[in-house]
Amino acid sequence: MAKPLKKLVSCVLLDLDGTLLNTDGVVSEVLKGFLGKYGKEWDGREAQKIIGKTPLEAAAAVVEQYGLPCGKDEFLAELYPVFSAQLCNIKPLPGANRLLKHLSGHGVPMALASNSPRGNIESKISYQGWKDYFSVIVGGDEVTAGKPNPEIFLEAAKRLNREPSSCLVIEDSIPGVTAGKAAGMEVVAVPSVPKQTDLYTPAADEVINSLLDLQPEKWGLPPFQDWIEGTLPTEPWYIGGPVIKGFGRGSKVLGIPTANLSTKGHSSLLSEHPSGVYFGWAGLSTRGVYKMVMSIGWNPYFNNTEKTIEPWLLHEFNEDFYGEELRLVIVGYIRPEVNFPSLESLIAKIHEDSRMAERALDLPLYSKHKDDTYLNSPLHSESNHS
């Protein structure tokens, strides 16, 4: 049964950093190095103070927050060349390429509206080969005020020759969401700061976990046709390490024995992939290859303070295998992470996920990955895949 349309739109206005591109990781690395020179340590928790701001506002926030002995202009002038040198290392966020190809293939007009300067935006998208997707680009230096002022989105709509009310804005920051609503547009928020969804809910028309969860048909746009039996194929990605003791609740509380992996050394991978339920193949060095479903995230029901990786191998084992080397090839996505009203509903959903993964992994599209050499090779070759 199709969900009722929220509102018909005819074009899509997209933010760039944090919405389509995973710039946050590169920004954090650059800031770490820069602040280190002043004997300060970049704390990722400050990230939300700079997300969605113009470069100058973000610089002012960092200078003030860390009490740096330089002005915001000086700070930007020194940081900019370092950041520019890293542009080629910025990766698209999961679902970004898929969304742009989809909308472009169906002739849906798209505009980029970002607080970054126009030249900076063009450099970033040329690295991704995205130039032809956008009929219009509006940078923060082409308007009198950046987001949360609506001017940037109104200018984009004007250049596309569309009414604001027929535009759908996709944004990751509160200033961006605020600007989109002030422009009289429909807004989908894809929060780039974890565990902050409640801040977006009052402002946006819809809040989704990642671009993988966008349903264009809700807005009268052509639906994606790439879901297969409730699963979305993804580019395979790889993660491995020794099995560690988790929270002890897998078997005891849920009756589901998860084979947890340490998150140490996997921070960039964890920031790259949205929290949610995935599936694929698991290789245990001494036992063989098994079907696997896994969650990545904060498990809102248990309110974890850190993002965890909890694979469940779909096989009955007679004993624990802590310390054994586990390698995972993740090949598809099932759903975003959500909270549950009760333990029973959580357990029922986990079993439903496992049945879906079990069935999907028999499809040739997914079953071919069972023979991936990574599942049977020494773990130190992981870097070849990352």
N, C-alpha and C positions, 0 to 999 in steps of 0.2 A: 504494500500500500504506500503510494508516494506521499511524502509529507506535504502539507499545504504550502503554496508559494508564500514567501514572505513579502516580496514585492518584485515586480518586473524591472529589470535594469537592462541597459543596452551597451554599457561599456564598463571597463574595470580600471580603477586608478590604484596603482601599487606604490607602496613605500619600498625602499631598496635595502638599507642596512638593517639586519635583524628580521626582515620580512622575507626577502628573497635570498639575501647573502648572509652567511654566518660571519659577520664582521667582528662580533663581540670577542671571539677568541684571539684574533689578531690584535685588536685594540688592547685587550688585557695584557698580551705579551709585550707590546710596545710600552705600555704604561708601567709594567713591572720593571723593565730595564731602565726607563727614564727616572722613575721614583727612587730606584735603587741608588742612583747617583747622589741623591739627597739624603740617603740613609733612611728612606721611608719604604714601607712595604705596601704594594697594591693589594687591597682587600676586595675580592670579587663582589662583596655585598654592596660596595659603593656603586656598582654598575648601574643600578636602577636610577641613580641620580643623574646619569649622563645619557641614558637611552632616550632617543627621540629629540634630543636637544640639537640646536645648531652647533657647529664646531666651536664657535666663540663662547657660547653658553656652557658647553661641556668643559672647555678649558677653564673658564672662570670657576666652575663647580669644583674641579680637581684642585686648582690652585688654592681655593679657600679651604676645602676639606682637609688638605694636607699641610696647610700653612707654608706653602712654598715661597722661597725668596725671589720669585720672579713674577712678572705680570702675565696676564692671560695671552697677550699678543706674542710676547717673547716665548712663552710656553708652546703656543701653536707653531710658531716659526721653527722652533727646534724639533718639534715632534713630527711635523708634516712630512719632511723628506724621509724619515725613518718609516713612517706609515706607508708612504707612497711606494717605497721599495718592497713592501710586503703585499701590495695589491694582488700580485700574481698568485699568492698563497691562499687567497680567500676562496672558500668553497661555497657553492650554492647550498641552501638549506634543503633538507629532504622534501621532495614534492615541488620544488621551485621549477626545475626544468620541465617536469610533467605538466604543471599548470600553464606555463607560457606556451609550450607546444600545443596544448589542447585548445586554449583560447584563440591562439593565432590560426590554428588549423580550421577553426570554425568561423574565422573572420570577425571575431569580437575585438573591437578597437581597444587598445591599451595605452595608458599613459604612465610614466614614472613621475612621482612627485616626492622629492626628497629634500630635507633640510641641508644636505651637502651641496657644495658649489657645483655648478653645471659641469665644469671640466673634470672634476673628481668623479662624478657619476658616470660620465662617458668613458673614462679610463676603466672603471670597475666593470662596466657591462661589455666593453670590448674584449676584456680578458675572458669573459664567459661566452662570447659569440652571441650576445643577446640584442645587438643594435637593431636588427630588423624587426624585432617584436613590437617595438614601441613607436606609435605614430607621433607621440608628443613626449618631451622630457621637460620638466620644470625643476630648476635647482633653487636652493635657498637664496642664492645671490641674484635671482631674477625677480624677487618679490620684496616688498618693503618690510615684511615681518614673516618669520618662519612659524611652523606649527608651535603651539596650538592655535595660532591665528589661521582662519580658514582660507586665506588669500591664495595659498599655493594650490589647493584643490580647486578653487573657483577658477583660477587661471588655467589649470589643466582642462577643466570641462569646457571653458570658453574656446581653447585652441582645438579641442576635439569637436567643437560645434555641437555640444550636448547640453541638455538641461541638467543642473545639479541633481534634481530628483531622480534622474535616470542613471546615475552613476553609482557603482559599488566600489567602496574603498576597502583595501585590505592593508592592515596596519599592525605593527607589533608593540607600539608604545602608547602610553596614555596621552601625551601631547598630540600624537597622530590621530588617535581615536576622537579626541576632543575636537580637533580641527575638522575632521570628516563630518561629524554630527553638526558642527556650527555651520558648515557649508550646505547643510540640508541634504546630505547624501546618506545612503545606506552604508553601514560599516560592519565589517567582520574583523574581529580582533584575534590575532594569533600571538598571545603574550610571549615576549622573549625572556621575561624574568620568571623563573619557576615559582610555583605555589603562590602566585599573585592574582589568580583568576578573579577573585572576588572584587578586586579593584576595577576590573574591566567590565564586569557584568552590568552595572547600572548604566554605563555610557554606551556600550556597543550594542548593535542589533543582534549579534551572535558572537559567542566566544568559542574558538576551536583550539584544540591542543597543538595541531601542526597543519601545514598545508596539505598533508596526506588526507586530512579529515574534511576538507572543503567539499561541499556538495553544491556545485554550480546550479543544479536544477532548482534549488530552493529559491533562486533569484531569477528564474526564467531563462537561465543560460544553458547551453547544451551539457548534458550529464557526461561524466567520465564513463567509458565503456571497458575499462581495463581491470575491473574487479572480477575475480574468478572464484565462484562458489564461496563468496564471503571473504575472500582473501585478496590482498593486493601484492602482486609480485614486485620485489625491489631488486636493485643491484645487489649481488651478494656482498656481505661484509663479514669480517672475521675477527674473532676474539678468543683468547685462550688463557689458561693458567691452571695452577693447582686448585682442586676443590677445597673450599674452606668451610669452617663451621659458620652458619648464618645466624639468624636470630633465634634458632631453635623452635620456631613456630611452624615451619613447613610441615613436618610430620606430626608434631604434637597438637597444634591448634587447628591446622587445616586438613591434616590427614594426607598431605601431598609432599612427598620427599623431594625438596629442591636441591640441586647441586650448585651451591653458590660459588661465585668467582669474586676474588678481591677486586675492588674498583681501583686500587693503586696502579698507576701506570696506564690507566685507560681513560684519564680525564678528558682528553680531546675527543675520543670516540664517544664518550657519554654525552659530551656537550653537542656533538654532531647529530646524534639520533634522539628524536623526541621520545619522551616517556610513552610507554604503551605496551601492547602485547604483540610479540613477533614469534616466528617459528622457523625451523630449519633442521639441520643435522648436527648431532653431537658425536664426537669421536673420543673414546676413552682409550688411553695408550695400550692397556692390557686386555681390553674386553671387546672392542669393536665399535661399530657405528649404529646410532639409534636415532629415532625420530625425537624431536624436541620442541617444546613450546616454552617461551620465556617472557618474563616481564622485566622491563627496565623502568625505573622510576622511584617515586617516593612512597608508593603504597598508601594512599591517603587514609585507608581504613586504619592502618597502624601508625600513621603519621610519622614516617621515618624522617630523620633530619638530613640524611644524605641519599643520593640517588644510588640504587643498588641494581645488581644484575642477578636475576634469580631464574635459572633454567630448570625446567622439569623434564627429565628424560622419560619418555613414554615407554617404559619397560619395567617389569618387576625385578628388582635386584634383591638378592638374599642378604646382603650386608652393606654397610656404609663403605664409601671409597674416598674418605677425606685424604687429601694429599696427592691423590692421583691426578695426572695431567688431563685436563679436559679441553677439547678444542671445538669451537662452534662455528658453523657456517650458517649465517642468517639469510634466508632467501625470500621472506615475505612478511607482511604486516597484517594484523587482524583488526585491532581497534585501539583507540586511545585509552589511557589510564583514567579510570573514574572511581569515585567513592561509592561505597555501598551502605545501605541502611542497616544491614545485619551481616553477621558472620555467615549465616546460611546462604544469603544471596551471593556473597563473595565466592563461597565454595562452589555453588551451582554454576556461576559464570566461569570460574577457572576450568571446571570439567567440560563446559560447553566449548571453551577455547581449545581444550586439548582434543576434543572430538573433531573440531573443525581442522586443526593442524594435522591430525592423524589421517583424515580423508584427503586433504589437499596434498600431502607429501607423497601420495600414490600417483598424482598426476605427473606425466612426463616432464612438464615444465619445471617441477620442483624435484622430482625423484632423481634427475640426472646429476644433481649436486651431491648425491650420496657418495659418489666416487671422487669427490674433490681431493686432490693430493694433500691439501692442508690437514684433513682429518686424520691422516695417517703419517704425517711427517713430524720431525722434531720441532718442538715449540719455538726454538730460536728463529725459525724461518718466518715467523709471524710478520716481521717487518716488511717482508716482500709483498704482503697483502694489504697492509694498512693504508 
